[in-house]
Amino acid sequence: MPTHETERAAPAWLTQGDTVDEVLGLLKTGKEAEVFVVERRTLDGRHAEVLAHKRYRPTKVRKGELEALGFSRARTFANDALYHEGRKFRYSRDQRAVDRMTDRGKRLLAERWPGQELESLTRAHEAGVTAPYPVEFTGDGMLMQFVGDGEVAAPRLVNARLDPDRAAEAYAQVAADLATLTRAGLVHADLSPYNLLWWRDRVWMIDFPQAVDLVLNPHGFDLLHHDVTTVCTWFARQGVACDGEALFAELLAEAW
């Protein structure tokens, strides 16, 4: 089996109906969403695939509703306006509510996360970044490739315990994917060893809800610089020669 599987798109049968999904368990919780392990299989039993289902928690719920919906805790991420700058709402009344950060505006921003992440993941995957392939939008989130073997998820890079040679390889892969992402005009905007996975000798980039357009978002270049310095600081602690400012300059050249 090839070690680099990001070129493989979602198998066609996954989105052609006549399938059933079974939730196998909770994979992880985050500030705004939870990720579940799901097995999708055809009714005739010929095909089956383990997927990751990222579900965003609702912004307003009554007592007991979160548990009934399968969530373990409430949503806590609030500072999201920064990541939506440059993305205008279709209706002027919605944009005014967001600009003024009214309660309605905050709710509109929160409800935009699921579709925005799917859009960013699709854009990154199609550009050639080593990232899970997207499967479909689910209303409250998305289904995507499960990165791991069987039902065992790949470890986060921070927990992968790489030797010095493997750490250097991992850094080279991250730098290459950052260049690919930059050429596509996209910034991850929350990159760290906690949302990079190590699987089959490859670094996989995950968690794109805060991704922004490099040019359209007025903070795009600052967010890119933050991504670069964050990962370079971590790799430097692993003994990898990493100059964050030099890498940032290289990425700026890729952008233009």
Beta strands, then each sheet from edge to edge (+ up, - down):
strand 1: 19-29
strand 2: 33-42
strand 3: 48-56
strand 4: 134-137
strand 5: 141-145
strand 6: 148-149
strand 7: 152-153
strand 8: 186-187
strand 9: 196-199
strand 10: 202-205
strand 11: 212-213
sheet 1: 1+ 2- 3+ 5- 4+
sheet 2: 6+ 7-
sheet 3: 8+ 11-
sheet 4: 9+ 10-
end
